[in-house]
Every structure is written in C-alpha cells, then in structure tokens.
Amino acid sequence: TATLVVQSAALDHVVIAPTSSTIAANGSQSYTLTAFDRFDNLLGDVTNDPSTTFVAGAGASCSANTCTSTAAGAHSITGTFSGASATATLNVTAGGADHLVFTAEPDDEPAGTAQSVTVRVVDVFGNVVTTDNTTQVQLAITGGTGASGAALTCDQTNDTVTVVNGAATMSCSIDLAGAGYTLDAIDTSSGLTTGTSTSF
C-alpha cells in the first residue's frame, strides 16, 4: 500500500465574503478573504495576511477588513492578496429620519405664479429616507420684504402633504411681489428639524 500526497497548486484566485451585504449609513461590515488554487483547493484564510488589502470604491472606506459608508447606495469593496482580487458589494441604506430639505425650490417669478416645490426627509448624512410614508410636511413663508402681508397658497389642504417614499411635492404661489422670500418646511407629525429654502 502506498500513500499519494497531493499538494495544492499555486495561488489562482481569492474569494471575498460576504459577496453582498446591507448596512445602515455609518454602520460597518467585516470581510474575509480566502485563497484557492486553480483546482479550488483551499490555500487558507488570508484575511489578516500583512499583504492583504481591502479597498473601497468612491463613497466608502475600509480600515483593515472592516468597511463603512455614510452614503446610501451600492459600493464596491475589493480584497486583494498577492495579485489576486475579488470584489463584494456593500449596500448602504439611509439611517433614521433627521431633518427636512428642499430639493426643488421656488424661483423668481411674478406674484401669483404657481411653482413646484419638493421637500425630502433625510437622515443626518443627507440620505433620503425612502421608507418614510408618514411624515407630514407643511410649508410657510418665513422671510422677505413682502412676507408680513403675503399669503402662501398650495394645492394641498392647509399647505400640508404626507410624504411618499420620503418626498413631498406641492405646487405653491405667493400673492404679493417681494424680494428675499424664504419658505420653511415644517414636520407637523413627528418634529423633524425644519428645512429652509434658499431665498427667492
């Protein structure tokens, strides 16, 4: 009887794990990197090898094998060992609702002209909270030379609308000409921080 000892071949590829994961903004995900030969024989876990690197794409960052991002969306994470690389996808979702922002604002138009205004619910990092379908947003005039006597009229009852997928859109007009108007977007349901438009 003889014993045949089969040795692994040279490094051929690496596998990163997990290949896809989801975290909330500013959360973190740890990765492992495993090396194989061309026959898929295991060469070992190389996660902590001094020559192993984990590099994040734009909008994310890694410290050793732990990666993070504050930007919602999909980010690439690439692990490399001795010239062999594998890439994973780090999906980042918005954190908890924090404040309101204007993403479509009024412009300089004649008094009484209706304009579309969009307000979004965002987390502390500015990511839109697309899961929010309950926050109620009310618009109000807060500044401008004509503000004290001007009336804001929107196409929603009480100038208020409930967000859908984190966004509220209204068509509004101001009845008096003036300069330097600003609008406040006020959360009347849960007290998120008010958003203020640029002046117009």
Salt bridges, closest charged atoms under 4 A:
ASP12 OD2 - HIS13 ND1 2.84
ASP40 OD1 - HIS13 NE2 2.91
ASP98 OD2 - HIS99 ND1 2.73
